[in-house]
């Protein structure tokens, strides 16, 4: 199984810090699986122009293919101007409409204030649902005040991150059981 944690921004450090920590929790839950962290800051991504994702080359093609090959994706995003960053939206635009079909997707949001709590509910979740993701309904929202000297200092946030990793694992296991049952009905 392939698990990808995606830092959906090219600037700032908080989302990257959160996903690096989340990677440790995910590796505990998926000890036998391939867990990787992709930060959009490390890649030169082209703007989507409507082509099939297989037609993109270089970093754009690599990131798109890695996401398509993943079984589980945990998306980390900051909130800028009460919205998702354009870099993350561009990633969604690069992928086909049903790119997330059968994939379990979790969410971590970093924001300057609690006023942006509903951005994930009203903007990110609808996009992921449209792309057919199997969403882990609870997500982790981390505010500016939860960080100190580039470290997450709020124990409740750490607990919620660990719980998200557990919830992702449980949802993957449930989905695999459902798929095995469906496969058994066909008898081949």
Buried (B, 14 or more C-beta within 10 A) or exposed (E): EBBBBBBBBBEBBBBBBBBBBBBEBBEEBBEEBEBEBBBBBEBEBBEBEEEEBEEBEEBBBBBBEBBBEBBBBBBBBBBBEEBBBBBBBBBBBBBBEEBBEEBBBBBBBBBEEEEBBEBBEEBBBEBBEEBBBBBBEEBBBBBEEBBEEEEBEBEEBBEBBBEBBBBBBEBBEEBEEEEEEEEEEEEE
